[in-house]
Amino acid sequence: MSLPTFDTARDEIQGLFKARWDAETPAVNGGVVPRVEWQGVDAQTPPPVGAPWARVTVRHSNTPVHTLAPAGSRRFTRTGLVTVQVFTPTIDGGGLSLAEKLATIARNAYEGRGTASGIWFRNARIQEIGLDPAGWYQMNVLVEFQYDERR
């Protein structure tokens, strides 16, 4: 098992979400995969009016040294938080129901999961935010992650 690096961890974390999102959201959204905005990628256009969309953010936090060893053999424990913001239109009155379905798909991408390189996810939860001034119903999915990196 090769330990992840900062960049490969982000790719794996986002890849888990994308695989589940692309496979399951068409069933609850009329056959269409909702747009996703990715951290560090310019969306270039505003979110579609009247269609659901999501934004994925990966934020690392504390980094304690896990082992005392010479350079190249030390393990650093990386932790952080994945946030998936789900936005649904409130036009037809179905914004809450669709937001719940999409947020559940996003949560299930991580809940009880791990990657082959050793990224572990815990405390996956859905947080209801409610209506925002722009007319979207918002729910957030928050998931803590942890992995070791060797340097």
Residue pairs with C-beta under 8 A, 6 or more apart in sequence:
1 116
1 117
1 118
2 117
3 75
3 117
3 118
3 147
3 148
3 149
3 150
4 12
4 115
4 117
4 118
4 119
4 147
4 149
5 149
6 60
6 78
6 149
8 117
9 58
9 78
9 117
9 119
9 145
9 147
9 149
10 39
10 58
12 115
12 117
12 119
13 58
13 82
13 119
13 145
14 38
14 56
14 58
16 109
16 110
16 113
16 115
17 36
17 56
17 82
17 84
17 106
17 109
17 110
18 36
19 109
20 105
20 106
20 108
20 109
21 33
21 34
21 36
21 54
21 105
21 106
21 109
22 33
24 105
24 108
25 32
25 33
25 34
25 102
25 105
26 32
26 33
28 98
28 101
28 102
28 105
29 52
29 98
29 102
32 51
34 51
34 52
34 53
34 54
34 102
35 47
35 48
35 51
35 53
35 54
36 53
36 54
36 55
36 56
37 43
37 47
37 53
37 54
37 55
37 56
38 56
39 55
39 56
39 57
39 58
47 53
47 87
49 89
50 89
50 91
51 89
52 86
52 87
52 88
52 89
52 98
52 99
52 102
53 87
54 84
54 85
54 86
54 87
54 102
54 106
55 84
55 85
55 87
56 82
56 83
56 84
57 82
57 83
57 84
57 85
58 80
58 81
58 82
59 80
59 81
59 83
60 78
60 79
60 80
61 79
61 80
61 81
62 79
63 76
63 77
63 78
63 79
64 76
64 77
65 74
65 75
65 76
65 77
66 74
66 75
66 76
66 77
66 148
67 73
67 74
67 75
68 74
69 75
71 151
72 150
72 151
73 150
74 150
74 151
75 148
75 149
75 150
76 148
76 149
76 150
76 151
77 146
77 147
77 148
78 146
78 147
78 148
78 149
79 144
79 145
79 146
80 144
80 145
80 146
81 142
81 143
81 144
81 145
82 110
82 121
82 141
82 142
82 143
82 144
82 145
83 140
83 141
83 142
84 103
84 106
84 140
84 141
84 143
85 138
85 139
85 140
86 99
86 102
86 103
86 106
86 138
86 139
86 140
86 141
87 99
87 132
87 136
87 137
87 138
88 94
88 95
88 96
88 98
88 99
88 102
88 136
88 137
89 95
89 135
89 136
89 137
90 131
90 135
90 136
90 137
91 135
95 136
95 137
96 137
99 137
99 138
99 139
100 126
100 139
102 139
103 126
103 139
103 140
103 141
104 126
106 141
107 124
107 125
107 126
107 141
107 143
110 121
110 124
110 143
110 145
111 121
111 124
111 143
112 121
112 124
113 121
114 120
114 121
117 147
118 147
118 148
119 145
119 146
119 147
120 145
120 146
120 147
121 143
121 144
121 145
122 143
122 144
122 145
122 146
123 142
123 143
123 144
124 141
124 142
124 143
125 141
125 142
125 143
126 139
126 140
126 141
127 139
127 140
127 141
127 142
128 139
129 138
129 139
129 140
130 137
130 138
131 137
131 138
132 138
